[in-house]
Amino acid sequence: MARTRATDYDDKRRGILSRSARLFAEHGYTGTSITMIADACGVSKALMYHYYPSKDAVLFDLLEDHLQHLVTVVDVAAQGSGDPSDRLFAISAALLEAYRGADAEHQVQISSLKLLPLEQQEILKALERKLVVSMSDAIAAAIPAAAARPELLKPLTMSLFGMLNWHYLWFREGKGLSRETYAQMVTTLMIAGAEQAIDAITEPAKAERAAPRKKSERVPVARRA
């Protein structure tokens, strides 16, 4: 007969994931054992295996929970405003708010996703791609010059993610900018500067193509006999 789940099963599972994230961030995935997780949670190793059969299962579940939450908040933010610039800001602000209290999960995503089996990696990477597509679509809507240059849209998108995703290295809650203000800063930088950035790349390339070749660089043309 199947074992009945306790009424607080989900709460305990979330507690395990939260403590595991902190251990993985502090000691690394390979440096953390199931025994360490059980000790941090105040449960026996046997009880840990009631929730998770392996350390891989713990890592996968915490990353899937984290990424699915990000996808959900971004989807909600993307539907909340009709103005493209406001939508880009709303997505950025929603991401920063979702990162609140999740520094450990964020670090583990960056450092340890690649340590999971390939089939589990692909599930998590599909969630990451959903985030990238949502942000890319918002940038394209807010910045027509970016929409017109699809080969530059991904670099612009990943640059914006870079400003948002690495803020945890220097950001301190309650000191200096708020999360919302920082979201406004980075989206304004993107909207105000993207077109100039595209021109800076495009104009030198045009000039190089238009410049006459030096004599030694010219392609020889066969003469008629």
C-alpha positions as CSV (number, residue, x, y, z in Angstrom):
1,M,0.0,0.0,0.0
2,A,1.4,3.4,-1.0
3,R,2.6,5.6,1.9
4,T,0.3,8.5,2.6
5,R,1.9,12.0,2.3
6,A,1.9,14.2,5.4
7,T,-0.3,17.3,5.3
8,D,2.9,19.4,5.6
9,Y,4.8,17.5,2.9
10,D,5.0,20.5,0.5
11,D,6.1,22.9,3.2
12,K,8.9,20.5,4.3
13,R,9.9,19.9,0.6
14,R,10.2,23.7,0.1
15,G,12.3,23.9,3.3
16,I,14.6,21.2,2.1
17,L,15.1,23.0,-1.2
18,S,15.7,26.4,0.4
19,R,18.4,24.9,2.8
20,S,19.9,22.9,0.0
21,A,20.2,26.0,-2.2
22,R,22.2,27.7,0.6
23,L,24.5,24.7,1.0
24,F,25.1,24.3,-2.7
25,A,25.9,28.0,-3.0
26,E,28.3,27.9,0.0
27,H,30.0,24.6,-0.5
28,G,29.3,23.8,-4.2
29,Y,27.1,21.0,-5.5
30,T,29.9,18.5,-5.4
31,G,30.9,19.6,-1.9
32,T,27.5,19.1,-0.4
33,S,26.2,15.7,0.6
34,I,22.7,14.3,1.4
35,T,23.9,14.0,5.0
36,M,24.7,17.7,5.1
37,I,21.3,18.6,3.8
38,A,19.6,16.3,6.3
39,D,21.5,17.8,9.1
40,A,20.7,21.4,8.0
41,C,17.0,20.4,7.8
42,G,17.1,18.7,11.2
43,V,15.9,15.4,9.8
44,S,17.4,11.9,9.5
45,K,19.0,10.8,6.3
46,A,16.3,8.1,5.9
47,L,13.6,10.8,6.1
48,M,15.5,12.8,3.5
49,Y,15.2,9.9,1.1
50,H,11.4,9.9,1.7
51,Y,11.4,13.3,0.0
52,Y,14.3,12.9,-2.5
53,P,15.9,9.8,-3.8
54,S,19.2,11.5,-4.7
55,K,21.1,14.8,-4.6
56,D,20.4,15.2,-8.4
57,A,16.7,15.1,-7.6
58,V,17.1,17.9,-5.0
59,L,19.1,20.1,-7.4
60,F,16.7,19.6,-10.3
61,D,13.7,20.3,-8.2
62,L,15.1,23.5,-6.7
63,L,16.1,24.8,-10.1
64,E,12.8,23.9,-11.7
65,D,10.9,25.6,-9.0
66,H,13.1,28.7,-9.2
67,L,12.9,28.9,-13.0
68,Q,9.2,28.2,-13.2
69,H,8.6,31.0,-10.7
70,L,10.6,33.4,-12.9
71,V,8.7,32.3,-16.0
72,T,5.4,32.9,-14.3
73,V,6.2,36.4,-12.9
74,V,7.6,37.5,-16.3
75,D,4.5,36.2,-18.1
76,V,2.3,38.2,-15.8
77,A,4.4,41.3,-16.1
78,A,4.4,41.0,-19.9
79,Q,0.6,41.0,-20.0
80,G,0.2,44.0,-17.6
81,S,0.9,46.9,-19.9
82,G,0.1,47.9,-23.5
83,D,3.0,50.4,-23.8
84,P,6.2,48.6,-25.0
85,S,8.6,50.7,-22.9
86,D,6.4,50.1,-19.8
87,R,6.3,46.4,-20.5
88,L,10.1,46.1,-20.7
89,F,10.4,47.9,-17.4
90,A,7.7,45.7,-15.8
91,I,9.5,42.6,-16.9
92,S,12.8,43.9,-15.5
93,A,11.2,45.0,-12.2
94,A,9.4,41.7,-11.9
95,L,12.6,39.7,-12.3
96,L,14.5,41.8,-9.7
97,E,11.6,41.3,-7.3
98,A,11.6,37.6,-7.9
99,Y,15.3,37.5,-7.2
100,R,14.6,38.9,-3.7
101,G,15.8,36.3,-1.2
102,A,16.8,33.9,-4.0
103,D,20.5,34.8,-4.3
104,A,21.5,31.2,-3.4
105,E,19.1,29.7,-6.0
106,H,20.4,32.2,-8.6
107,Q,24.1,31.2,-7.9
108,V,23.2,27.5,-8.0
109,Q,21.5,28.0,-11.4
110,I,24.6,29.6,-12.8
111,S,27.1,27.2,-11.4
112,S,25.4,23.8,-11.1
113,L,22.7,23.4,-13.8
114,K,25.4,21.9,-16.1
115,L,26.1,19.1,-13.6
116,L,22.7,17.5,-14.0
117,P,22.0,14.7,-16.5
118,L,21.5,16.0,-20.0
119,E,17.7,15.2,-20.1
120,Q,17.2,17.3,-16.9
121,Q,19.4,20.1,-18.2
122,E,17.2,20.3,-21.3
123,I,14.0,20.7,-19.3
124,L,15.6,23.6,-17.3
125,K,17.2,25.2,-20.4
126,A,13.8,25.2,-22.0
127,L,12.5,27.3,-19.1
128,E,15.6,29.6,-19.5
129,R,14.8,30.0,-23.2
130,K,11.2,31.1,-22.3
131,L,12.6,33.9,-20.2
132,V,15.0,34.9,-23.0
133,V,12.2,34.9,-25.6
134,S,9.9,37.0,-23.4
135,M,12.7,39.6,-22.8
136,S,13.7,39.6,-26.5
137,D,10.1,40.2,-27.6
138,A,9.8,43.1,-25.1
139,I,13.0,44.7,-26.4
140,A,11.9,44.3,-30.0
141,A,8.6,45.9,-29.2
142,A,10.2,48.8,-27.3
143,I,13.1,49.4,-29.7
144,P,12.2,49.2,-33.4
145,A,15.9,49.5,-34.4
146,A,16.6,46.3,-32.5
147,A,13.6,44.5,-34.1
148,A,15.0,45.4,-37.5
149,R,18.3,43.8,-36.7
150,P,17.5,40.3,-35.5
151,E,21.2,39.3,-35.4
152,L,21.8,42.0,-32.8
153,L,18.6,41.3,-30.8
154,K,20.0,38.4,-28.8
155,P,23.2,40.3,-27.8
156,L,21.0,43.2,-26.6
157,T,18.8,40.8,-24.7
158,M,21.6,39.0,-23.0
159,S,23.2,42.4,-22.1
160,L,20.0,43.4,-20.3
161,F,19.9,40.1,-18.5
162,G,23.5,40.6,-17.6
163,M,22.7,43.9,-15.8
164,L,19.8,42.2,-14.0
165,N,21.2,38.8,-13.2
166,W,24.5,39.9,-11.8
167,H,23.2,42.7,-9.6
168,Y,23.2,40.4,-6.6
169,L,27.0,40.7,-6.5
170,W,26.9,44.3,-5.5
171,F,23.3,45.2,-4.6
172,R,22.5,45.6,-0.9
173,E,18.9,45.8,0.3
174,G,18.1,49.2,1.8
175,K,21.3,50.9,0.6
176,G,21.3,53.2,-2.4
177,L,18.9,52.2,-5.2
178,S,15.8,50.2,-4.7
179,R,15.1,47.2,-7.0
180,E,12.4,49.2,-8.8
181,T,14.7,52.2,-9.4
182,Y,17.5,49.9,-10.6
183,A,15.1,48.3,-13.0
184,Q,14.1,51.7,-14.3
185,M,17.8,52.6,-14.8
186,V,18.7,49.5,-16.8
187,T,15.6,49.6,-19.0
188,T,16.2,53.3,-19.7
189,L,19.9,52.6,-20.6
190,M,18.7,49.9,-23.0
191,I,15.9,52.0,-24.6
192,A,18.0,55.2,-24.8
193,G,21.3,53.6,-25.9
194,A,20.4,50.6,-28.1
195,E,20.0,52.5,-31.3
196,Q,23.3,54.2,-30.9
197,A,24.9,50.9,-30.0
198,I,23.5,49.4,-33.2
199,D,24.8,52.4,-35.2
200,A,28.2,52.1,-33.6
201,I,28.5,48.5,-35.0
202,T,26.8,49.2,-38.3
203,E,28.5,52.4,-39.5
204,P,32.2,51.1,-39.3
205,A,31.1,48.0,-41.2
206,K,29.5,50.1,-43.9
207,A,32.6,52.3,-44.1
208,E,34.8,49.2,-44.4
209,R,32.7,47.8,-47.2
210,A,32.6,51.2,-49.1
211,A,36.4,51.9,-48.7
212,P,38.4,51.3,-51.9
213,R,40.8,48.4,-51.7
214,K,44.5,49.2,-51.6
215,K,46.3,48.2,-54.8
216,S,47.8,45.1,-53.2
217,E,44.3,44.1,-52.0
218,R,42.4,44.4,-55.3
219,V,41.3,41.2,-56.9
220,P,43.0,40.7,-60.2
221,V,40.8,40.7,-63.3
222,A,41.6,38.5,-66.2
223,R,42.3,40.5,-69.4
224,R,41.1,39.4,-72.8
225,A,43.7,38.2,-75.2
